[in-house]
Amino acid sequence: MDATDQHDEYLAEQEEGDIPDTDESLAAELQRQLRDLDLIANYSNDLRRAGRGLPIDTSIRLRVELRTPLSSRD
């Protein structure tokens, strides 16, 4: 949530004083996190025993498939 506050402050500085709605920002961040958890849940079978590490090919595949969607704000 601190990142949301920092992002709002950055936007306020860029937009010459227009302060974004904090509630909207927090709601958007929570929605993003829920979306990410849903994406990760789709890979639960691959991740179930990841406590001992993943095979390299599985790790690479998951990185390729998940990195971009988990990094986006949309």
MARBA-3410 file (N, C-alpha, C, O; in Angstrom, 1 decimal):
74
0.8,-1.2,0.0,0.0,0.0,0.0,0.9,1.3,0.0,0.4,2.3,-0.5 ~ 2.1,1.1,0.5,3.0,2.3,0.5,3.3,2.7,-0.9,3.4,3.9,-1.2 ~ 3.4,1.7,-1.8,3.7,2.0,-3.2,2.6,2.8,-3.8,2.8,3.6,-4.7 ~ 1.3,2.5,-3.4,0.2,3.2,-3.9,0.2,4.7,-3.5,0.0,5.6,-4.3 ~ 0.6,4.9,-2.2,0.7,6.3,-1.7,1.8,7.0,-2.5,1.6,8.2,-2.9
3.0,6.4,-2.7,4.1,7.0,-3.4,3.7,7.3,-4.9,4.0,8.3,-5.4 ~ 2.9,6.4,-5.5,2.5,6.6,-6.9,1.5,7.8,-6.9,1.6,8.6,-7.8 ~ 0.6,7.9,-6.0,-0.3,9.0,-5.9,0.4,10.3,-5.7,0.1,11.3,-6.4 ~ 1.4,10.3,-4.9,2.2,11.5,-4.7,3.0,11.9,-6.0,3.0,13.1,-6.3 ~ 3.5,10.9,-6.7,4.2,11.2,-7.9,3.2,11.8,-8.9,3.5,12.8,-9.6
2.0,11.2,-9.1,1.0,11.7,-10.0,0.6,13.1,-9.6,0.4,14.0,-10.5 ~ 0.5,13.4,-8.3,0.1,14.8,-7.9,1.2,15.8,-8.3,0.9,16.9,-8.7 ~ 2.4,15.4,-8.2,3.5,16.3,-8.6,3.5,16.5,-10.1,3.8,17.6,-10.6 ~ 3.3,15.4,-10.9,3.3,15.5,-12.3,2.1,16.3,-12.9,2.2,17.0,-13.9 ~ 1.0,16.3,-12.2,-0.2,16.9,-12.7,-0.5,18.2,-11.9,-1.6,18.7,-11.9
0.6,18.8,-11.4,0.5,20.1,-10.8,-0.6,20.3,-9.7,-1.4,21.2,-9.8 ~ -0.5,19.4,-8.8,-1.4,19.5,-7.6,-2.7,18.7,-7.6,-3.4,18.6,-6.6 ~ -3.1,18.1,-8.7,-4.3,17.3,-8.7,-4.0,16.0,-7.9,-3.1,15.2,-8.3 ~ -4.6,15.9,-6.8,-4.4,14.8,-5.9,-5.4,13.6,-6.3,-6.6,13.8,-6.3 ~ -4.8,12.5,-6.6,-5.7,11.4,-7.0,-6.5,10.9,-5.8,-6.1,11.1,-4.6
-7.6,10.3,-6.0,-8.5,9.8,-5.0,-7.8,8.5,-4.4,-7.6,7.5,-5.0 ~ -7.5,8.6,-3.1,-6.8,7.6,-2.4,-7.6,6.3,-2.4,-7.0,5.2,-2.5 ~ -8.9,6.4,-2.1,-9.7,5.2,-2.1,-9.7,4.5,-3.4,-9.7,3.3,-3.5 ~ -9.8,5.3,-4.5,-9.7,4.6,-5.8,-8.4,4.0,-6.1,-8.3,2.9,-6.6 ~ -7.3,4.6,-5.7,-6.0,4.0,-5.8,-5.9,2.7,-5.1,-5.3,1.7,-5.6
-6.3,2.7,-3.8,-6.2,1.5,-3.0,-7.1,0.4,-3.6,-6.7,-0.8,-3.6 ~ -8.3,0.7,-4.0,-9.2,-0.3,-4.6,-8.6,-0.9,-5.9,-8.6,-2.1,-6.1 ~ -7.9,0.0,-6.7,-7.3,-0.5,-7.9,-6.1,-1.4,-7.6,-5.9,-2.4,-8.2 ~ -5.3,-1.1,-6.5,-4.2,-1.9,-6.1,-4.7,-3.3,-5.6,-4.2,-4.3,-5.9 ~ -5.8,-3.2,-4.8,-6.3,-4.5,-4.3,-6.9,-5.4,-5.5,-6.7,-6.6,-5.5
-7.5,-4.7,-6.4,-8.0,-5.5,-7.6,-6.8,-6.1,-8.4,-6.9,-7.2,-8.8 ~ -5.7,-5.3,-8.5,-4.6,-5.9,-9.2,-4.0,-7.1,-8.5,-3.6,-8.1,-9.1 ~ -3.9,-7.0,-7.1,-3.4,-8.1,-6.4,-4.3,-9.3,-6.4,-3.8,-10.4,-6.5 ~ -5.6,-9.1,-6.4,-6.5,-10.2,-6.5,-6.4,-10.9,-7.9,-6.5,-12.1,-8.0 ~ -6.3,-10.1,-9.0,-6.1,-10.6,-10.3,-4.8,-11.5,-10.4,-4.8,-12.5,-10.9
-3.7,-10.9,-9.7,-2.5,-11.7,-9.7,-2.6,-13.0,-9.0,-2.1,-14.0,-9.4 ~ -3.3,-13.0,-7.9,-3.5,-14.3,-7.1,-4.3,-15.3,-8.0,-4.1,-16.5,-7.9 ~ -5.3,-14.8,-8.7,-6.1,-15.7,-9.6,-5.2,-16.2,-10.7,-5.3,-17.4,-11.0 ~ -4.3,-15.4,-11.2,-3.3,-15.9,-12.2,-2.4,-17.0,-11.6,-2.2,-18.0,-12.3 ~ -1.9,-16.7,-10.5,-1.0,-17.7,-9.8,-1.8,-19.0,-9.4,-1.2,-20.1,-9.6
-3.0,-18.9,-9.0,-3.8,-20.0,-8.6,-3.9,-21.0,-9.8,-4.1,-22.2,-9.6 ~ -3.9,-20.5,-11.0,-4.0,-21.3,-12.2,-2.8,-22.3,-12.3,-2.9,-23.3,-13.0 ~ -1.8,-22.0,-11.6,-0.5,-22.8,-11.7,-0.3,-23.5,-10.4,0.8,-23.9,-10.1 ~ -1.4,-23.7,-9.6,-1.2,-24.4,-8.3,-0.6,-25.8,-8.4,0.2,-26.2,-7.5 ~ -1.0,-26.5,-9.4,-0.4,-27.9,-9.5,1.1,-27.8,-9.7,1.9,-28.7,-9.2
1.6,-26.8,-10.5,3.1,-26.7,-10.7,3.7,-26.2,-9.4,4.9,-26.6,-9.2 ~ 3.1,-25.4,-8.6,3.7,-24.7,-7.5,3.5,-25.5,-6.2,4.1,-25.2,-5.2 ~ 2.6,-26.5,-6.2,2.3,-27.2,-4.9,3.5,-27.7,-4.2,3.6,-27.6,-2.9 ~ 4.5,-28.2,-4.8,5.7,-28.8,-4.2,6.9,-27.9,-4.4,8.0,-28.4,-4.4 ~ 6.7,-26.6,-4.6,7.8,-25.7,-4.9,8.7,-25.4,-3.7,9.7,-24.8,-3.9
8.3,-25.8,-2.5,9.0,-25.6,-1.3,10.5,-26.2,-1.4,11.4,-25.7,-0.8 ~ 10.6,-27.2,-2.2,11.9,-27.8,-2.4,12.5,-27.4,-3.7,13.5,-28.0,-4.2 ~ 11.9,-26.4,-4.4,12.4,-25.9,-5.6,11.7,-26.5,-6.8,11.0,-27.5,-6.7 ~ 11.8,-25.9,-7.9,11.1,-26.3,-9.2,12.2,-26.8,-10.1,13.3,-26.3,-10.1 ~ 11.8,-27.7,-11.0,12.7,-28.1,-12.1,13.0,-26.9,-12.9,12.1,-26.0,-13.1
14.1,-26.8,-13.5,14.5,-25.6,-14.3,13.6,-25.3,-15.4,13.2,-24.1,-15.6 ~ 13.1,-26.3,-16.1,12.2,-26.1,-17.2,10.9,-25.5,-16.7,10.3,-24.6,-17.4 ~ 10.4,-26.0,-15.6,9.1,-25.4,-15.0,9.3,-24.0,-14.6,8.4,-23.2,-14.8 ~ 10.4,-23.7,-14.0,10.7,-22.4,-13.5,10.8,-21.4,-14.7,10.2,-20.3,-14.6 ~ 11.5,-21.8,-15.7,11.6,-20.9,-16.9,10.2,-20.7,-17.5,9.8,-19.6,-17.9
9.4,-21.8,-17.7,8.1,-21.7,-18.3,7.2,-20.7,-17.5,6.5,-19.9,-18.0 ~ 7.2,-20.9,-16.1,6.4,-20.0,-15.3,6.8,-18.6,-15.4,6.0,-17.7,-15.4 ~ 8.1,-18.4,-15.4,8.6,-17.0,-15.5,8.1,-16.4,-16.8,7.7,-15.2,-16.8 ~ 8.2,-17.1,-17.9,7.8,-16.6,-19.2,6.3,-16.3,-19.2,5.8,-15.3,-19.7 ~ 5.5,-17.2,-18.7,4.0,-17.1,-18.7,3.5,-16.1,-17.7,2.4,-15.5,-18.0
4.2,-15.9,-16.6,3.6,-15.0,-15.5,4.2,-13.7,-15.4,3.6,-12.8,-14.9 ~ 5.5,-13.5,-15.8,6.2,-12.2,-15.5,5.4,-11.0,-16.1,5.2,-10.1,-15.3 ~ 5.1,-11.0,-17.3,4.4,-9.9,-17.9,3.0,-9.6,-17.3,2.7,-8.5,-16.9 ~ 2.1,-10.6,-17.2,0.8,-10.3,-16.6,0.9,-9.9,-15.1,0.2,-9.0,-14.7 ~ 1.9,-10.4,-14.4,2.0,-10.0,-13.0,2.7,-8.7,-12.8,2.5,-8.0,-11.7
3.4,-8.2,-13.8,4.1,-6.9,-13.7,3.2,-5.8,-14.2,3.5,-4.6,-14.0 ~ 2.1,-6.1,-14.9,1.3,-5.0,-15.5,0.3,-4.4,-14.5,-0.1,-5.1,-13.5 ~ -0.1,-3.2,-14.7,-1.0,-2.5,-13.8,-2.4,-2.6,-14.3,-3.4,-2.2,-13.7 ~ -2.6,-3.1,-15.5,-4.0,-3.2,-16.1,-4.8,-4.2,-15.5,-6.0,-4.4,-15.9
END
